[in-house]
């Protein structure tokens, strides 16, 4: 079986992204790291050729934080391909804009907590 998770090929780039997170990613990470949502998340997790901002392997839940560049047509199309690929592997993708993270962090965390709880119930 081919290894598709956290391949050594993109390890240096994942490390770079962890060390240079955007402000919105940093804000969200401070609120979800550890077991703050009842489940452990990883930062800059590799799946195939893609890197997910935050990922919970147990729930197969990916969280993407989209900054202003994601409004660009080419970036949006790339995001759509990435999401389709992740969903083909059974991974659920939740997207939040950087603006949502900055302006309504409590609602974002509440939504993520509820999503985690619902996904955990279906695993039991």
SULFEN-V697746 format. One record per residue. N is the residue number from 1. RES is the residue in three letters. PSI is psi as a letter, one per 30 degrees, with the letter a starting at -180 (999 if undefined). OMEGA is omega in radians with two decimals (999 if undefined). Layout:
# SULFEN-V697746
<<N | RES | PSI | OMEGA> <N | RES | PSI | OMEGA>>
This chain:
# SULFEN-V697746
<<1 | UNK | k | -3.13> <2 | UNK | k | 3.09> <3 | UNK | k | 3.13> <4 | UNK | f | -3.09> <5 | UNK | k | 3.08> <6 | UNK | h | 3.13> <7 | UNK | l | -3.12> <8 | UNK | f | -3.13> <9 | UNK | e | -3.10> <10 | UNK | g | -3.14> <11 | UNK | e | 3.13> <12 | UNK | e | 3.14> <13 | UNK | e | 3.09> <14 | UNK | e | 3.12> <15 | UNK | e | 3.10> <16 | UNK | e | -3.13> <17 | UNK | e | 3.10> <18 | UNK | e | -3.11> <19 | UNK | f | -3.08> <20 | UNK | h | -3.13> <21 | UNK | l | 3.05> <22 | UNK | l | 3.13> <23 | UNK | e | -3.12> <24 | UNK | e | 3.08> <25 | UNK | e | 3.12> <26 | UNK | e | 3.12> <27 | UNK | e | -3.13> <28 | UNK | e | -3.12> <29 | UNK | e | 3.12> <30 | UNK | f | -3.10> <31 | UNK | f | -3.10> <32 | UNK | f | -3.06> <33 | UNK | l | -3.05> <34 | UNK | b | 3.13> <35 | UNK | h | -3.05> <36 | UNK | f | 3.08> <37 | UNK | g | -3.11> <38 | UNK | g | -3.14> <39 | UNK | k | -3.10> <40 | UNK | k | 3.08> <41 | UNK | l | 3.07> <42 | UNK | k | 3.09> <43 | UNK | k | 3.03> <44 | UNK | i | -3.06> <45 | UNK | k | -3.10> <46 | UNK | k | 3.03> <47 | UNK | j | -3.06> <48 | UNK | b | 3.11> <49 | UNK | g | -3.05> <50 | UNK | l | 3.05> <51 | UNK | k | -3.12> <52 | UNK | k | 3.14> <53 | UNK | e | 3.13> <54 | UNK | k | -3.06> <55 | UNK | k | 3.02> <56 | UNK | j | -3.12> <57 | UNK | e | -3.11> <58 | UNK | e | -3.11> <59 | UNK | f | -3.02> <60 | UNK | h | -3.11> <61 | UNK | k | 3.09> <62 | UNK | k | 3.07> <63 | UNK | k | 3.11> <64 | UNK | k | 3.07> <65 | UNK | j | -3.06> <66 | UNK | j | 3.05> <67 | UNK | a | -3.06> <68 | UNK | f | -3.12> <69 | UNK | f | -3.11> <70 | UNK | f | 3.06> <71 | UNK | f | 3.09> <72 | UNK | k | -3.07> <73 | UNK | e | -3.12> <74 | UNK | e | 3.13> <75 | UNK | e | 3.11> <76 | UNK | e | 3.13> <77 | UNK | e | 3.10> <78 | UNK | e | 3.09> <79 | UNK | e | -3.14> <80 | UNK | e | 3.09> <81 | UNK | e | 3.13> <82 | UNK | e | -3.12> <83 | UNK | e | 3.12> <84 | UNK | e | 3.12> <85 | UNK | e | -3.13> <86 | UNK | e | 3.13> <87 | UNK | e | 3.09> <88 | UNK | f | 3.10> <89 | UNK | g | 3.14> <90 | UNK | g | -3.14> <91 | UNK | k | 3.07> <92 | UNK | k | -3.11> <93 | UNK | k | 3.03> <94 | UNK | k | 3.14> <95 | UNK | k | 3.06> <96 | UNK | k | 3.07> <97 | UNK | l | 3.08> <98 | UNK | e | 3.12> <99 | UNK | e | 3.09> <100 | UNK | e | -3.13> <101 | UNK | e | -3.13> <102 | UNK | e | -2.98> <103 | UNK | f | -3.08> <104 | UNK | h | -3.07> <105 | UNK | e | -3.14> <106 | UNK | e | 3.10> <107 | UNK | e | 3.10> <108 | UNK | e | -3.14> <109 | UNK | e | 3.10> <110 | UNK | e | 3.11> <111 | UNK | e | 3.12> <112 | UNK | e | 3.12> <113 | UNK | e | 3.12> <114 | UNK | e | 3.10> <115 | UNK | e | 3.13> <116 | UNK | e | 3.14> <117 | UNK | e | -3.14> <118 | UNK | e | -3.14> <119 | UNK | e | 3.13> <120 | UNK | e | 3.12> <121 | UNK | e | -3.11> <122 | UNK | f | 3.11> <123 | UNK | f | -3.07> <124 | UNK | 999 | 999>>
